[in-house]
Amino acid sequence: MDAPAAQPQTGPASGHCGGTRLRDEAPPRFMNVRQVADYLHLNEKKVYALVGEGNIPATKVTGKWMFPRDLIDRWLIESSYGGVLTDRLALAGSDDPLLYRAIMQLARDIRAQALVSYTPTGATLGLGLLARHRADMCAIHWGPARESQHRHAALLNQYPQHHDWVLVRVFHRQQGLMVRREHLAELPELLEAPLRWAMRQEGSGCHRFLQEALASRQVDLVTIQERATCTALSGRDAAAALAMGRADIAPGSQGMATEAGLAFVPVGWESFDLALYRGVYFRKLFQQLLEELRQPRCRALAEELGGYDFSELGRMVWAA
């Protein structure tokens, strides 16, 4: 005798009151707060907290938060130890010509196997992007090298996410003033001369440097700002403004000045560091970047640009 045919299941899926979702039914592509809380096994209050901190992918539609399931899945993977998105390394923050070339060389070597990018945004905006997981690393320089251990830590401590960050030394570099060659003079004369300045945006390491350099020499920042003809959003942007004749003088590093064919007046050395999540430190791409900076071709370029010291390259100088 034939066995009786199996009867289809009509009851609700286990664990879901009222049969709101069958076992084989996937969550919707765009989830609301209740659905994403169920998906992540969190309460809704925690979901709202993650949204407020900018730590979970979400968008507001007609006043309600919606969560794309694909991005939630990627966010979960990226949040795992070490991250699985090892095919991406996004750097924001302070600008540097040598680091830029090292990243471009790494991108060339790995070709289409991974994406390595560098977006100079200034230090504080870069840290904001890092805090919101929009970047994997942030380059910072914030004052003289002898004070960087404390200053950089204090800067990172302003962000709640700093408990998950480490700080890795890249190099020391010489910072000062980039000047069009026809205006080259000693530092006191440059500060008093009626030259056209390319100012840097607030929140950048160069703007901070200029403020302190002027204050230590009793020069009013307002006086310098009155001579400004433009605001440069990166070191390379400032150097370009001088090279194109839009300004005569700007704060910047020796490497930036050399790259643009400008004269340079040194003021002091600073530490150039990378803030990054602990998991990113163990990514193969990050270790490859450090290795690229150790290569003879990179060191030769550093000599050509001038003003670099690699004695602490790769050293973890701070962790929460």
C-alpha positions, 0 to 999 in steps of 0.5 A: 500500500502506498504511503499517504501523501505528506500534508503541507505545513500551514502553521506559523514559522517557529519563533514568529508569532502569528505566522508573520514570516515562513521559514523559507521566506527571506527578510525584505530587501528594505527592512524597518526598525522592527524587522532589522531588530529581529534580523540582528536579534537586538531590541529596537532601542539598540537599533536606534542607538546604532543609527544615532551613532552612524554605525549602521547602514540606514536611510530615512524615507518619509520620516521612517528609518529603512535598512537595506538588507544587502548593506546590513549583511556587508556591515556585519561582515566588516564588523567581524574580527579582522574584517572580510572585506579585505579587498578594500583599503580606504584612507582619508585625512591629512595629505602627503605626496609620498604616502599618495605615491606609495598607495598608487604603487600598491594599487598598480601592483594589486591591479583589479584584485582590490581597491586602495584609495586615498582621499585627503580631507584634513585630519578632523573630517577624516577622523569623522569618516573613520568613526562612521566607518566611511574610511578604514584609516585616517592620516593625522599630524597635529603639532610638533613631533616631540608632542605628538604622543600626547596630542594625537591621543587627545585628538583621537579620544574626542571620538567614542569609537577610539576604543577600537582604534590604534595609531601607527607611525608612518614617518616624521616629516619636515613642516614649514612654509611653501613659497614661490621662489621669487618671494623666498626670504627668512621666516620673520620677513615672510610673515611680515611681507604683504604676500598673498596666502593660500589658507588651509581649512580649519580642522586640518593639521596644516591649519593647526600648525600655522596657528601655533607657528604664528602664535609663537612669533606673536603674529596675529592670525587675523592679519594673515587671513586678511591676505588670503586669496583662497582656501586650499582643501589639501596640501597638494591644493595649496601647492597648486595654488602657488604654482598657478600664481593664485597665491604666494605662500602657504603652510605645507611640508617640504615634500609638497613644496618639492613636488610643486617646484616651490621654495620651502622654509622649514619650521619644524618636524612633525609625526605623521600617523595613521589611525585605524581600527584594530581589525584593519591593522591585520589586513593583508592590504595594510601590511602590504602598504607598510611593506611598500613604504619600506621598498628602496623605490619609496625611500629613493623618492623620499630622498628626492622630495626631502624632509622625511624620517622613517626611523619609526615606520610601522610602530604602533604608538598608541592603543586605547 
